Amino acid sequence: MNLYKYILLLIVSPHEGWKDINKYSIPNDVVMRSLFYPCLALLAVTQFIPYYMGYNGGELSAVIVAAMIDFVKYFVGFFAISCLLNGFFADMFKSKVQVNKLNNFIAFCLIILAVFNILRNLMPGFPFFDIFPLYIIYVVFRGLGYLTIPEIRAKGFIALASLLLLLIPSGIKFVLNLLIPNM
């Protein structure tokens, strides 16, 4: 089972991607260890590319801080989003299997957002990469079947999950930028 194909499939066709992921019961620690953490490390490394291409006029220390912040915003964001969605929809995520699916759902969505950030770092200067994160709303919508969300709760889940996936990492980045000086 090649986990990287799921990322590509989720980006190209979220419906087929979630359907494929649903065929296997992938433990969340495998997704985290094999996909999530390496993707965050790659995101942090690609933060240096705009600096070396001359798009960032700042110092290397500022790029190092930005790379750390990029890593931390998704790392901490995963746990915050998991805790909040588990809290708001506790009645739907009671079993270990459902909690595992929810955590995989969050991890895959954050990986997609990180991939969009990696693309932005690899091709600096293209403003259309700034709107790519909104695609996560469609990915969340298509993931309802994977999580078996009842139709009556679907709109609320889509709205809350999309907002949390977009705002929590951005909020963490904002707070960290305030707390950590850009040397």
C-alpha positions in Angstrom: 0.0 0.0 0.0 1.6 3.2 -1.2 0.4 6.0 1.0 1.8 8.8 -1.2 -0.7 7.8 -4.0 -3.5 8.8 -1.6 -2.2 12.4 -1.4 -2.1 12.7 -5.2 -5.5 11.0 -5.5 -7.0 13.3 -2.8 -5.7 16.4 -4.7 -6.8 15.2 -8.2 -10.1 13.4 -7.2 -11.1 13.7 -3.5 -14.1 11.4 -4.0 -12.0 8.6 -5.3 -9.2 9.3 -2.8 -11.4 9.0 0.2 -13.0 5.9 -1.3 -9.6 4.3 -1.8 -8.5 5.3 1.8 -11.7 3.8 3.2 -10.8 0.4 1.7 -8.0 0.0 4.2 -8.0 0.5 8.0 -4.8 2.5 8.2 -3.7 3.2 11.7 -3.2 6.9 12.4 0.3 6.4 13.7 1.3 5.0 10.3 -0.2 8.0 8.5 1.5 10.4 10.9 4.9 8.6 10.7 4.9 7.8 7.0 3.2 10.9 5.6 2.5 13.7 7.9 5.8 14.3 9.6 7.9 13.8 6.5 5.6 16.2 4.6 6.1 18.8 7.4 9.8 18.3 7.3 9.8 18.8 3.5 7.7 22.0 4.0 10.2 23.4 6.4 13.1 22.6 4.0 11.3 24.2 1.0 11.0 27.4 3.0 14.7 28.0 2.1 14.1 27.9 -1.7 12.6 31.4 -2.0 15.5 32.7 0.1 18.1 31.1 -2.2 16.3 32.2 -5.3 16.4 35.8 -4.1 12.6 36.3 -3.4 13.3 36.8 0.3 15.5 39.8 1.0 15.8 38.9 4.7 18.4 37.1 6.7 19.0 33.4 6.9 18.0 33.4 10.6 14.5 34.8 9.6 14.1 31.9 7.1 15.0 29.4 9.8 12.4 30.9 12.1 9.8 30.8 9.3 10.7 27.1 8.6 10.2 26.2 12.2 6.9 28.1 12.3 5.7 26.3 9.2 6.4 23.0 10.8 4.9 23.9 14.2 1.7 25.4 12.8 0.6 22.1 11.2 2.1 19.9 14.0 0.2 21.7 16.8 -2.7 22.4 14.5 -3.3 18.7 14.0 -3.8 18.1 17.8 -5.9 21.3 18.2 -8.2 20.4 15.3 -8.5 16.8 16.5 -9.4 17.9 20.0 -12.0 20.5 18.8 -13.7 18.2 16.2 -13.7 15.4 18.7 -15.3 17.7 21.2 -17.9 19.2 18.9 -18.9 15.9 17.4 -18.3 13.6 20.3 -21.5 11.7 19.7 -20.3 10.6 16.2 -16.7 9.7 17.2 -17.2 7.3 20.1 -15.3 4.2 18.9 -11.6 3.9 18.4 -12.2 3.1 14.7 -14.1 6.4 14.2 -11.5 8.4 16.1 -8.8 6.8 14.0 -10.7 7.8 10.8 -11.2 11.4 12.1 -7.5 11.7 12.9 -6.6 10.3 9.5 -9.0 12.7 7.9 -7.4 15.7 9.6 -3.9 14.5 8.8 -4.7 14.0 5.1 -6.4 17.4 4.9 -3.4 19.1 6.6 -1.0 17.3 4.3 -2.9 18.7 1.3 -2.6 22.2 2.8 1.1 21.6 3.4 1.6 20.4 -0.2 0.0 23.6 -1.4 2.5 25.5 0.8 5.4 23.4 -0.6 4.3 24.3 -4.1 4.2 27.9 -3.2 7.7 27.7 -1.8 8.9 25.9 -4.9 7.4 28.4 -7.3 7.6 31.7 -5.5 6.0 34.7 -7.1 2.8 33.0 -8.4 -0.1 34.6 -6.5 -2.6 31.9 -7.6 -1.1 29.6 -5.0 -2.6 31.8 -2.3 -6.2 30.6 -3.2 -5.3 26.9 -3.4 -6.0 26.3 0.3 -9.7 27.0 -0.3 -9.8 23.7 -2.2 -9.7 22.0 1.2 -13.5 22.8 1.5 -14.2 20.5 -1.4 -11.9 17.8 0.0 -13.7 18.0 3.4 -17.1 17.8 1.6 -15.9 14.7 -0.3 -14.6 13.2 3.0 -18.1 13.0 4.5 -18.6 9.5 3.2 -15.3 8.4 4.6 -16.3 9.6 8.1 -19.9 8.5 7.7 -21.3 11.8 8.8 -25.1 11.8 8.9 -26.7 14.1 6.3 -28.4 16.2 9.0 -25.0 17.1 10.5 -23.1 17.4 7.2 -23.3 21.1 6.6 -22.2 21.9 10.2 -19.3 19.5 9.9 -18.2 20.9 6.6 -18.3 24.4 7.9 -16.6 23.7 11.2 -13.9 21.4 9.8 -13.1 23.7 6.9 -12.8 26.7 9.2 -10.7 24.9 11.7 -8.4 23.4 9.0 -7.9 26.9 7.5 -7.8 29.1 10.6 -6.0 27.0 13.3 -2.7 26.7 11.4 -3.0 30.4 10.3 -3.7 31.5 13.9 -0.8 29.5 15.3 1.5 31.1 12.7 0.2 34.5 13.6 0.7 34.0 17.3 4.2 32.5 16.8 5.2 35.4 14.5 4.2 37.8 17.3 6.1 35.8 20.0 9.2 34.9 18.1 11.3 37.9 16.8 12.3 37.6 13.1 16.0 38.0 14.0 
